[in-house]
């Protein structure tokens, strides 16, 4: 019975996995630059999102795990 349940879960996950979109501003920014090498101004929104995420992660790292609520 456990194995049938596991197979059902894995099948459902594998069928949905190609629909999942990962929010990664760095990759989106790089993709935009590849698609628009002559006009990088089109990619400013992606660049800003990338820098914002970088800053928030750096700030969290500097604060340390002591300030994180679990």
C-alpha positions in Angstrom: 0.0 0.0 0.0 2.9 2.4 0.8 4.4 1.8 -2.6 1.2 2.5 -4.5 0.8 5.8 -2.6 4.5 6.7 -3.3 4.0 5.9 -7.0 0.9 8.1 -7.2 2.7 11.0 -5.6 5.7 10.7 -7.8 3.5 10.4 -10.9 1.6 13.5 -9.9 4.8 15.4 -9.2 6.5 14.4 -12.5 3.4 15.4 -14.5 3.4 18.9 -12.9 7.1 19.5 -12.7 7.4 20.9 -16.3 4.7 23.4 -15.4 6.7 24.8 -12.5 8.4 28.1 -13.1 11.4 29.1 -11.0 11.6 32.7 -10.0 15.2 33.5 -10.7 15.9 37.1 -11.6 19.6 36.4 -12.4 18.6 33.9 -15.0 15.9 36.1 -16.4 18.3 39.0 -16.6 20.9 36.9 -18.4 18.3 35.6 -20.8 17.1 39.1 -21.5 20.7 40.2 -22.2 21.2 37.3 -24.6 18.0 38.1 -26.5 18.7 41.9 -26.6 22.5 42.3 -26.8 22.1 45.7 -28.6 19.5 47.1 -26.2 20.2 46.3 -22.6 17.8 49.0 -21.4 15.0 46.5 -22.0 16.5 44.4 -19.2 16.6 47.0 -16.5 13.6 45.5 -14.6 15.3 42.2 -14.4 18.6 43.8 -13.4 16.8 45.7 -10.6 15.0 42.6 -9.3 18.4 40.7 -9.4 20.1 43.4 -7.4 17.3 43.6 -4.9 17.3 39.9 -4.3 21.1 39.9 -4.0 20.9 42.7 -1.4 18.2 41.0 0.6 20.2 37.7 0.8 23.4 39.5 1.7 21.6 41.4 4.4 20.1 38.2 5.8 23.5 36.6 5.8 25.0 39.5 7.7 22.2 39.4 10.3 22.8 35.7 10.8 20.4 33.0 11.7 19.7 34.6 15.1 17.1 36.9 13.7 15.2 34.3 11.7 11.8 33.1 13.1 11.1 29.4 12.5 
